[in-house]
């Protein structure tokens, strides 16, 4: 629970807009234009960052990128991931 000294207030505009205090936006790293989900709870209103991508499953995206050639082994995939991580660490 937030102590009364740390609570901040805001006002609902005639358009139903609420300004979140800068300290909270900074703490949460919420820039202007950030999409939030709004949920009504028994304690009040809950704001959370909206998902960047809609929920999906492996079945929906499997095979979405074309690949021509022999299937890669787990060892080959692990080596490729390690090589890319090493390359990015240098950049």
C-alpha positions as CSV (number, residue, x, y, z in Angstrom):
1,X,0.0,0.0,0.0
2,X,1.3,3.5,-0.9
3,X,1.9,5.8,2.1
4,X,-0.3,9.0,2.1
5,X,2.8,11.1,1.6
6,X,3.6,9.4,-1.7
7,X,0.1,9.6,-3.1
8,X,-0.5,12.1,-5.9
9,X,-3.8,13.4,-7.2
10,X,-5.0,14.3,-10.7
11,X,-8.2,15.5,-12.3
12,X,-10.5,14.0,-14.9
13,X,-11.0,16.5,-17.7
14,X,-14.4,17.2,-19.4
15,X,-13.2,14.8,-22.1
16,X,-12.6,12.0,-19.6
17,X,-8.8,12.4,-19.8
18,X,-6.5,11.8,-16.8
19,X,-2.9,13.1,-16.6
20,X,-0.6,10.8,-14.9
21,X,2.0,12.6,-12.8
22,X,5.4,12.9,-14.4
23,X,7.1,11.1,-11.5
24,X,4.9,8.0,-12.1
25,X,5.4,8.1,-15.9
26,X,9.2,8.4,-15.4
27,X,9.3,5.6,-12.9
28,X,7.3,3.3,-15.2
29,X,9.2,4.5,-18.4
30,X,5.9,5.4,-20.0
31,X,6.5,7.9,-22.8
32,X,3.8,10.1,-24.4
33,X,1.7,8.0,-26.8
34,X,2.2,4.8,-24.8
35,X,-0.8,2.4,-25.1
36,X,-2.2,1.2,-21.8
37,X,-4.9,-1.3,-21.0
38,X,-7.5,-0.1,-18.5
39,X,-9.1,-2.6,-16.1
40,X,-11.7,-1.9,-13.4
41,X,-10.9,-3.7,-10.2
42,X,-12.5,-3.8,-6.8
43,X,-9.7,-1.5,-5.5
44,X,-10.0,1.0,-8.4
45,X,-8.6,1.3,-11.9
46,X,-5.5,-0.7,-13.0
47,X,-3.3,0.6,-15.9
48,X,-0.9,-1.7,-17.6
49,X,1.2,-1.4,-20.8
50,X,-0.7,-2.8,-23.7
51,X,0.9,-5.8,-25.5
52,X,2.9,-4.8,-28.5
53,X,1.8,-7.8,-30.5
54,X,-1.5,-9.6,-30.2
55,X,-1.4,-12.9,-28.4
56,X,-0.6,-15.8,-30.7
57,X,0.5,-19.4,-30.6
58,X,3.4,-21.4,-32.2
59,X,0.8,-23.1,-34.4
60,X,-0.3,-19.8,-35.9
61,X,3.2,-18.7,-36.8
62,X,5.0,-22.0,-37.5
63,X,6.2,-22.0,-41.1
64,X,5.4,-18.3,-41.7
65,X,9.0,-17.6,-42.8
66,X,10.0,-19.5,-45.9
67,X,13.2,-21.5,-45.8
68,X,14.6,-23.5,-48.6
69,X,17.2,-26.1,-47.7
70,X,17.9,-28.9,-45.3
71,X,16.5,-28.6,-41.8
72,X,19.1,-27.4,-39.2
73,X,20.0,-29.5,-36.3
74,X,19.7,-28.3,-32.7
75,X,23.5,-28.0,-32.6
76,X,23.6,-25.9,-35.7
77,X,20.8,-23.6,-34.3
78,X,22.7,-23.3,-31.0
79,X,25.9,-22.4,-32.8
80,X,24.1,-19.7,-34.9
81,X,22.5,-18.2,-31.8
82,X,25.9,-18.1,-30.1
83,X,27.6,-16.5,-33.1
84,X,24.9,-13.8,-33.4
85,X,25.1,-13.1,-29.6
86,X,28.9,-12.7,-29.9
87,X,28.6,-10.5,-33.0
88,X,26.1,-8.2,-31.2
89,X,28.3,-8.0,-28.1
90,X,31.0,-6.5,-30.3
91,X,28.7,-3.8,-31.9
